[in-house]
Amino acid sequence: MNYILFDGDSRNKLLPFTYTRPVADIRVGILTIREKWELLLEATTTTVTEDYLSGKWPMVEMETNVMINGAYFPSESLLQQIKNLKSNQVIVHQDTYIAFITAEGEEVDLENFETIEVEEEPLFIENTWDIFSKNGDAIEFDFYWLTKDRESAEIPDSVFCVNKERIFVEDGAKLTIASLNASNGPIYIGKDAEVMEACSVRGPFALCEHATLKMGAKIYGPTTVGPHSKVGGEVNNSVIMGYSNKGHDGFLGNSVLGEWCNLGADTNNSNLKNNYAEVRLWSYETEGFAKTGLQFCGLMMGDHSKCGINTMFNTGTVVGVSANIFGAGFPRNFVPSFSWGGSSGTTTYKTNKAFEVAEKVMARRAIEFSEEEKAILEHVFEETAKFRRD
């Protein structure tokens, strides 16, 4: 069977992260949603996404295809329902389409399909804050499937462990004189990752492959540090998707960073308003600030964005793609993509300058800043022009 993940209605609610990736390629837990499906399906997947992203994430059709909403996580129950699907049937959850079958080139009218309610409450993301608020459940899910019937690599005697059976270390990982407390959730240390001296970690926590916790880091779960990222200072209930750095002291809480981000030394974000009121976040869907229902909500930062030393982010700040923020004071709660500046105002960050930085940053990880990547960012630059004020 050929499996295709589609973006679904939540795509616009998940901006700015979906400016540069399909919904299924958002990391929640240890794995991206796509990696979860491929692990359980034991098959590769392709994607239906925005046209400008389809060069990097193409769709491959075959004679018969199973279409799956990329915002939903797999489960044994849902997998069984998908395997039992017949033509002209669609699995639904709260009026949202989860999965259905199509033939190659066929146009479908799902309103005329037989609807089948999902059998158990699924795990899914709909809004940006779901990425951190559901991260604990996602880490539990991924930990179970990644470590099932496997043994952890040996943990050095210098590492203090609580609930050691819930700690799993992949081959090649390095740990020295650290404290790992898995009382509240599992701790996963990925292949060739490093936990430096004097780090204190409370699960649920995932340190993905080739990622680093720098000396003295204090991590409160549920937190994910994605592949090839470096993290220091204090972090609480946050997701760093990959290839991003928070290498120094400073606080990051109830936040999500995309890929290729960098937070300067002593960058801090607020995750709680002084009056303890509900946090409102910028919504790309409504082009205004919307209620989240959350008391704790910090920073949402899109791919390739960066900030200078001592940057302060207010509660519920959204930063778009490829912004460069610096200077004293709090920047606005919404910083559009390709903005250059800070609290005193911003100008447009020209693409030729932004691309020079992206090329250098990606080269440090031996990854090419390809024409394909450039074209995606050029599209984002044009699409987000209406939010910038020059």
C-alpha positions in Angstrom: 0.0 0.0 0.0 1.2 3.5 -0.8 0.8 6.0 2.1 0.5 9.8 1.5 0.4 12.4 4.3 -1.6 15.5 3.6 -1.5 18.9 5.5 -5.2 19.2 6.3 -7.0 22.2 7.8 -4.5 22.8 10.6 -1.7 23.9 8.3 -2.4 27.7 8.6 -2.8 27.4 12.4 0.7 25.9 12.6 2.4 28.8 10.9 5.2 30.0 11.0 6.5 26.4 11.3 4.6 25.2 8.2 6.0 28.0 6.0 9.1 25.8 5.6 7.8 22.2 6.0 4.7 20.1 5.7 2.7 19.5 8.8 3.9 15.9 9.1 7.5 17.1 9.3 6.9 19.0 12.6 8.9 17.4 15.5 6.7 16.6 18.5 8.2 14.1 21.0 11.4 12.4 19.8 10.4 11.9 16.2 8.6 14.0 13.6 5.0 13.0 12.9 6.2 11.5 9.6 8.8 9.4 11.3 6.2 8.1 13.7 4.0 6.9 10.8 6.9 5.4 9.0 8.0 3.6 12.1 4.6 2.0 12.7 3.7 1.4 9.1 7.1 0.0 8.3 6.9 1.9 5.1 8.0 5.2 3.5 5.5 8.1 3.0 5.2 11.0 0.6 3.3 14.2 0.9 0.5 16.5 -0.3 1.5 20.0 0.7 1.7 23.6 -0.6 2.9 23.8 -4.2 6.1 25.7 -3.3 7.1 23.0 -0.9 6.3 20.1 -3.2 9.7 20.1 -4.9 11.4 19.1 -1.7 8.5 17.0 -0.4 6.9 15.5 -3.6 3.8 13.3 -3.7 4.2 9.8 -5.2 1.0 8.2 -6.4 0.5 4.6 -7.1 -2.5 2.6 -8.2 -4.0 2.6 -4.7 -3.2 5.2 -2.1 -4.0 5.7 1.6 -4.3 9.4 2.4 -3.5 10.3 6.0 -3.9 13.6 7.8 -0.3 14.6 8.8 -1.5 16.4 11.9 -2.5 13.1 13.5 -0.2 10.7 15.3 -0.5 7.0 14.6 -1.7 4.5 17.2 -2.3 0.7 17.1 -6.0 1.3 17.0 -5.9 3.9 14.2 -3.5 1.7 12.2 -6.0 -1.2 12.4 -8.8 1.1 11.3 -6.8 2.2 8.3 -5.9 -1.4 7.4 -9.7 -2.1 7.4 -10.6 0.9 5.2 -12.5 0.3 2.0 -13.0 2.6 -1.0 -15.6 5.3 -0.3 -15.0 5.2 3.4 -13.3 8.0 5.5 -12.1 7.9 9.1 -13.1 11.1 10.9 -12.5 12.8 14.2 -14.7 15.8 15.2 -15.6 16.5 11.6 -11.9 16.3 10.6 -10.9 13.8 7.9 -8.1 11.5 9.1 -7.7 8.8 6.4 -9.3 7.5 3.2 -8.3 5.6 0.1 -7.9 7.0 -3.4 -7.0 5.5 -6.8 -4.3 7.1 -8.9 -5.5 10.4 -10.4 -8.9 10.1 -8.8 -10.7 13.2 -7.6 -12.7 12.4 -4.4 -15.7 14.0 -2.8 -15.3 13.1 0.8 -18.7 14.5 1.7 -20.2 11.5 -0.1 -18.0 9.0 1.6 -19.2 6.7 4.4 -17.9 8.2 7.6 -16.2 6.0 10.3 -15.6 7.6 13.7 -12.1 7.1 15.1 -12.3 4.4 17.8 -10.1 6.0 20.4 -9.3 9.6 21.1 -6.2 10.4 18.9 -3.2 12.5 19.6 -2.9 15.4 17.1 -1.6 18.9 16.8 -3.9 21.8 15.7 -2.2 24.9 17.0 1.4 25.9 17.5 1.2 25.6 21.2 0.1 22.0 20.9 3.7 21.2 19.9 4.9 21.9 23.5 1.7 21.2 25.4 1.4 17.7 23.9 5.1 17.0 23.9 5.0 14.8 27.0 2.5 12.4 25.6 4.4 12.4 22.3 7.7 11.5 24.1 6.0 8.7 25.9 4.6 7.3 22.6 8.0 7.6 20.8 10.0 6.2 23.7 7.8 3.1 23.8 8.1 2.3 20.1 11.8 3.2 19.8 12.9 1.2 22.8 10.5 -1.7 22.6 12.4 -5.1 23.0 15.8 -3.2 23.0 18.4 -2.7 25.7 19.9 0.7 26.5 23.6 1.3 26.1 25.5 1.3 29.4 25.1 4.4 31.5 28.4 5.5 33.1 28.6 5.2 36.9 29.3 8.9 37.2 25.7 9.6 36.0 23.1 9.8 38.8 19.9 8.1 37.7 16.4 8.0 39.2 14.0 5.4 37.7 16.8 4.1 35.6 14.6 1.6 33.7 12.9 4.6 32.1 16.2 6.0 30.7 17.4 4.8 27.3 20.8 5.7 25.8 21.6 5.0 22.2 25.0 3.8 21.0 27.7 6.5 20.7 26.1 8.8 23.2 28.4 10.5 25.8 27.3 11.3 29.4 29.5 12.6 32.2 28.7 13.5 35.8 25.0 14.3 35.1 21.7 13.9 36.9 18.9 12.1 35.1 15.5 11.9 36.9 12.9 9.9 35.0 10.3 9.8 37.8 7.8 11.9 35.8 8.6 10.6 32.4 11.1 8.8 30.2 14.5 10.2 29.2 15.9 9.3 25.8 19.5 10.1 24.7 20.0 9.7 21.0 22.8 8.3 19.0 26.1 10.3 19.3 24.4 12.9 21.5 26.3 14.4 24.4 25.3 15.3 28.0 28.2 17.4 29.4 29.2 17.7 33.1 26.8 18.9 35.8 23.6 18.8 33.6 20.4 18.2 35.5 17.5 16.7 33.6 13.9 15.8 34.6 11.9 13.8 32.2 10.0 13.5 29.9 13.0 14.5 27.9 14.5 13.7 24.4 18.0 14.6 23.3 18.0 13.6 19.6 21.0 12.3 17.6 24.2 14.4 17.6 22.6 17.0 19.9 24.4 18.4 22.9 23.5 19.6 26.4 26.2 22.0 27.5 27.7 22.1 31.0 25.4 22.9 33.8 22.2 22.9 31.7 18.9 22.6 33.7 16.2 20.9 31.8 12.6 20.5 33.0 10.4 18.2 31.0 8.5 17.7 28.8 11.3 19.0 26.6 12.8 17.9 23.2 16.2 19.0 21.9 16.2 18.0 18.2 19.1 16.6 16.1 22.3 18.6 15.9 21.1 21.2 18.4 23.1 22.6 21.3 21.4 23.8 24.5 22.6 25.4 27.7 21.0 27.4 30.5 17.5 26.7 31.7 14.8 25.1 29.6 11.2 24.1 30.6 8.6 22.3 28.5 9.9 23.3 25.1 10.6 21.8 21.7 13.7 22.7 19.6 13.1 21.0 16.3 16.7 20.6 15.1 19.9 22.2 14.0 19.3 25.1 16.4 21.3 26.5 19.2 20.5 28.0 22.7 24.1 27.5 23.7 24.3 29.8 26.8 22.6 30.8 30.0 19.1 32.2 29.8 15.6 30.9 30.1 13.4 29.2 27.5 10.0 28.1 28.6 6.8 26.8 27.0 8.3 27.5 23.6 9.0 26.1 20.2 12.0 26.8 18.0 12.2 25.7 14.4 15.4 24.7 12.6 18.5 26.8 12.1 17.6 29.2 14.9 20.1 30.7 17.3 19.5 32.5 20.6 22.3 34.8 21.8 23.8 34.5 25.2 21.5 35.4 28.1 18.4 35.4 25.9 15.2 35.0 28.1 11.6 34.6 27.3 8.6 35.2 29.6 6.1 32.4 29.7 3.7 33.9 32.2 2.0 37.3 32.2 2.4 39.5 35.3 -1.3 39.5 35.9 -1.5 35.7 35.3 -4.0 36.3 32.5 -4.6 34.0 29.5 -2.0 34.3 26.8 -2.9 35.5 23.4 -0.8 34.6 20.3 -0.5 36.1 16.8 -2.7 34.0 14.5 -1.6 33.9 10.8 -5.1 32.5 10.0 -7.0 35.5 11.4 -4.1 38.0 11.1 -4.7 39.1 14.7 -4.0 38.0 18.2 -6.1 35.0 19.3 -6.8 33.4 22.7 -4.8 30.2 23.5 -6.6 29.1 26.6 -3.1 28.9 28.2 -1.7 30.6 31.2 1.9 29.5 30.3 3.0 30.2 26.7 6.4 31.6 25.6 8.2 32.0 22.3 7.3 30.6 18.8 10.2 31.1 16.5 10.2 30.0 12.8 13.2 28.5 10.9 16.4 30.5 10.3 15.5 33.2 12.9 18.1 34.5 15.3 18.5 37.0 18.1 21.5 38.8 19.7 22.8 38.7 23.3 20.5 39.7 26.1 17.4 39.6 24.0 14.1 39.7 26.0 10.9 38.1 24.6 7.6 38.9 26.1 5.0 36.3 27.0 3.4 34.9 23.9 5.8 36.2 21.2 5.7 34.9 17.6 8.7 35.3 15.4 8.4 34.4 11.7 11.0 32.9 9.4 14.5 34.3 8.9 14.1 37.3 11.3 17.2 38.9 12.9 16.4 40.5 16.3 18.8 42.5 18.5 19.0 45.5 20.8 17.6 46.5 24.2 14.0 46.3 25.3 11.2 43.9 24.3 10.5 43.4 20.6 6.9 43.4 19.5 4.8 40.2 20.3 4.7 39.5 16.6 7.9 39.8 14.6 7.2 39.2 10.8 9.4 37.0 8.7 12.5 38.6 7.3 12.5 41.4 9.9 15.8 43.1 10.9 15.8 45.0 14.2 14.2 45.0 17.6 12.1 47.1 20.1 12.9 50.4 18.4 11.6 49.2 15.1 12.4 46.8 12.2 13.3 47.0 8.6 13.2 44.3 5.9 16.0 41.7 6.1 17.0 41.5 2.5 17.1 38.0 1.1 20.6 38.2 -0.3 21.9 38.9 3.2 19.7 36.3 4.8 20.8 33.7 2.3 24.5 34.5 2.9 23.9 33.7 6.6 21.8 30.6 5.9 24.5 29.2 3.6 27.2 29.7 6.2 25.1 28.3 9.1 24.1 25.2 7.2 27.7 24.6 5.9 28.7 24.2 9.6 26.6 21.1 9.7 27.8 19.9 6.3 24.4 20.6 4.7 24.1 22.5 1.4 21.9 25.6 1.2 20.4 24.4 -2.1 18.5 26.2 -4.8 15.4 24.3 -3.6 15.8 25.8 -0.1 16.4 29.2 -1.5 13.3 29.0 -3.6 11.2 28.1 -0.5 12.5 31.1 1.5 12.0 33.4 -1.5 8.4 32.3 -1.6 8.0 32.9 2.2 9.6 36.4 1.8 7.0 37.3 -0.8 4.1 35.7 1.0 4.8 37.5 4.3 5.6 41.0 2.8 2.2 42.2 3.9 3.2 41.9 7.5 6.3 44.0 7.3 6.3 47.7 7.7 9.2 49.6 6.0 
